[in-house]
Amino acid sequence: MKKTVFILVICSVVFKSCELFTKKTMGTPVARVDETYLYKDDVAALVTPEMTVEDSAVIVNRFINRWATQQLLMEGARRNISLSEQERLDDLVNQYKQDLYSQTFKDALVAKTLFYLLPDYALFAAPS
């Protein structure tokens, strides 16, 4: 069971990361796997002015290698996993996304409620 959950989490991360880097807008490509491009704008935020040229190169290179590996793994998965299994995984990813959004909304509601309730509670609970 734990192995299945772990595989699902990894698949979810991979699916989401692939969506982030398959932009339809044109830009300066820095890497390509098949017909999917990674653009300069995608890696620009990784580099800060405080970094040395060497540090920037290492960070960007690692990011590009990780991105390319993910693209290749996803392509291999698309070719080797049955369509019914892909649909099942997509359904699980969508359910997980809905659960995350719902829980985040609930957490925000609780935080907002506590913000308004705690000042009143503090008035009643203050030592005399």
C-alpha positions as CSV (number, residue, x, y, z in Angstrom):
1,M,0.0,0.0,0.0
2,K,2.8,2.4,0.9
3,K,4.5,1.6,-2.3
4,T,1.4,2.4,-4.3
5,V,0.9,5.7,-2.6
6,F,4.6,6.6,-3.1
7,I,4.3,5.8,-6.8
8,L,1.1,7.9,-7.1
9,V,2.7,10.9,-5.4
10,I,5.7,10.6,-7.7
11,C,3.4,10.4,-10.8
12,S,1.5,13.4,-9.6
13,V,4.6,15.5,-9.2
14,V,5.9,14.4,-12.6
15,F,2.5,15.2,-14.3
16,K,2.3,18.6,-12.7
17,S,5.9,19.5,-13.5
18,C,5.4,18.6,-17.1
19,E,2.4,20.9,-17.3
20,L,4.5,23.7,-15.9
21,F,7.1,23.5,-18.6
22,T,5.1,22.9,-21.8
23,K,4.3,26.5,-22.5
24,K,2.7,27.5,-25.8
25,T,4.3,30.9,-25.8
26,M,7.5,31.5,-27.8
27,G,10.7,32.5,-26.1
28,T,14.4,31.7,-26.1
29,P,14.6,27.9,-25.7
30,V,17.5,26.6,-23.5
31,A,16.6,22.9,-23.7
32,R,14.4,20.6,-25.8
33,V,13.2,17.1,-25.4
34,D,11.2,15.9,-28.5
35,E,8.8,18.7,-29.1
36,T,8.8,20.1,-25.5
37,Y,10.9,23.2,-24.8
38,L,12.3,24.7,-21.7
39,Y,12.6,28.5,-22.1
40,K,15.0,31.0,-20.7
41,D,12.1,32.6,-18.8
42,D,11.5,29.3,-17.0
43,V,15.0,29.3,-15.5
44,A,15.5,33.0,-15.1
45,A,14.1,33.0,-11.6
46,L,16.7,30.5,-10.5
47,V,19.5,33.0,-10.8
48,T,20.0,35.9,-8.5
49,P,22.4,38.8,-8.8
50,E,24.2,37.6,-5.6
51,M,25.3,34.3,-7.3
52,T,28.6,33.8,-8.9
53,V,28.7,32.7,-12.5
54,E,29.8,29.3,-11.5
55,D,27.0,28.9,-9.0
56,S,24.4,30.1,-11.5
57,A,25.7,27.6,-14.1
58,V,25.6,24.7,-11.7
59,I,22.0,25.5,-10.5
60,V,20.7,26.1,-14.0
61,N,22.4,23.0,-15.4
62,R,21.0,20.8,-12.6
63,F,17.5,22.2,-13.2
64,I,17.8,21.5,-16.9
65,N,19.0,18.0,-16.4
66,R,16.2,17.3,-13.9
67,W,13.6,18.8,-16.4
68,A,15.0,16.7,-19.3
69,T,14.9,13.5,-17.2
70,Q,11.3,14.2,-16.2
71,Q,10.4,14.8,-19.8
72,L,12.0,11.5,-20.9
73,L,10.4,9.6,-18.0
74,M,7.0,11.0,-18.9
75,E,7.4,10.1,-22.5
76,G,8.4,6.6,-21.6
77,A,5.4,6.3,-19.3
78,R,3.0,7.5,-22.0
79,R,4.4,4.8,-24.3
80,N,4.5,2.0,-21.8
81,I,1.5,2.5,-19.5
82,S,-1.9,1.4,-20.9
83,L,-4.4,4.1,-21.6
84,S,-6.7,2.8,-18.9
85,E,-3.9,3.0,-16.4
86,Q,-3.1,6.5,-17.5
87,E,-6.7,7.5,-17.1
88,R,-6.8,6.0,-13.6
89,L,-3.7,7.9,-12.7
90,D,-5.1,11.1,-14.1
91,D,-8.3,10.6,-12.1
92,L,-6.2,10.2,-8.9
93,V,-4.2,13.3,-9.7
94,N,-7.4,15.3,-10.2
95,Q,-8.9,14.0,-7.0
96,Y,-5.7,14.9,-5.1
97,K,-5.8,18.4,-6.6
98,Q,-9.4,18.8,-5.5
99,D,-8.6,17.6,-2.0
100,L,-5.7,20.0,-1.7
101,Y,-7.8,23.0,-2.8
102,S,-10.6,22.0,-0.5
103,Q,-8.3,21.6,2.5
104,T,-6.5,24.9,1.8
105,F,-9.8,26.7,1.6
106,K,-11.0,25.0,4.9
107,D,-7.7,26.0,6.6
108,A,-8.2,29.6,5.4
109,L,-11.7,29.7,6.8
110,V,-10.5,28.3,10.2
111,A,-7.7,30.9,10.3
112,K,-10.0,33.7,9.5
113,T,-12.5,32.5,12.1
114,L,-9.8,32.2,14.8
115,F,-8.6,35.7,13.9
116,Y,-12.0,37.1,14.7
117,L,-12.7,34.9,17.8
118,L,-9.3,35.2,19.6
119,P,-9.5,38.9,20.4
120,D,-12.9,38.4,22.0
121,Y,-11.7,35.3,23.9
122,A,-8.6,37.3,25.1
123,L,-10.9,39.9,26.7
124,F,-12.8,37.3,28.6
125,A,-9.8,35.2,29.6
126,A,-7.5,38.1,30.7
127,P,-6.5,37.8,34.4
128,S,-8.0,40.4,36.7
